[in-house]
Amino acid sequence: MNNRNQIAKVTVAIFNEDYVVRGEEDPEYIQMLASYVDRRMRMIYQRNPNLSSTKVAVLTALNLADELNKLQEDYDELVKAMEEERKSRMG
């Protein structure tokens, strides 16, 4: 829908707060990301209902950073294995 050069402006709700997000991504994609963050924050809050919204957000960010780091490690290992496989076929 959006060209990469157009800036989308989308209002999203995360943890009962509205945010205006501007970006080059499709508005539906931005909404999907916001929904994902909202779900993750609500999961953490369910387990720790006495936490402030700021602490819930920080714990959510740490959890998402952990997931991202593990996925990056898995990706790097996969790329390395594919390169080794390619070299073994050629050599």
N, C-alpha and C positions, 0 to 999 in steps of 0.2 A: 504494500500500500504506500508506504513512504519511500521516497528516494533517500539514499544515504545522506544527501546533502540537506534534506529538510529536517527541521527540528520539530519533534512532536512535543506537545504539552498535554500531560495526562494527570488528572487528579486521582490519587489512589488512597485507599484507607488501609492503614497498618496499625494494628493494636489500638483501635478506636481513635486514631488521629488521622486527619487528612493531610496529604502531602501533594504538592504540585511537582511533578517530575518532568524535566525536559531532557530530551535525548533524541538521537538519530534512529533509534529502534522503533519498530512498529508499536503502536499504542497497545495492541492486544498482548504483545510480548511483555511490555512494561507492566501491564495489569497482572499477567501471569506471575511475574517475579514478585510483585507486591503481595499477591495472594500467598505465594510460597513463604515469604518472610513472615507474613501475618500468622499463618498456620504454625510455623516453627516457634514463633514467640508465644503463641497460645499454649503450645505443648509444654514449653518451659514454665510458663506461669501456672499451668495446672499442677505441676509437680512442686512448685515453690510459690504459693499464692501470697506470701508475705513480702515478696520482692517488689521493689519499685519498678516502674516501667523502664527506667534507665538501666537498672541492673539486668532486667529481662533482656533488653536490647543488647547489652554487652555480652551476656552469656550466649545469646543467639548468634551474635557475630563470631564468638570464639568457636561455637559448634560448626558454623558454616565454614570458617577458616580451616578447621580441622578436616572437614570433608573435602574441601578444595585441595588441601595439601596432600591428602591421601590419594585423591584422584590424579593429581599431578605426578606423584611418585609412581602410581600404576601405569600411567601413560608413558612416562619416561622409560620404565622397564620394558613396556611393550615395544616402543620404538627401538630400543637397544636390541631386543630379541629379534625384531624384524630385520635390523641391519646385519646382525650376526648371521641370520639365516640366509640373507641375500649374498653375503660374502662367501659363505660356505658353498652355495650353489655355483658361484662364479669361479671359485678357486679350486 
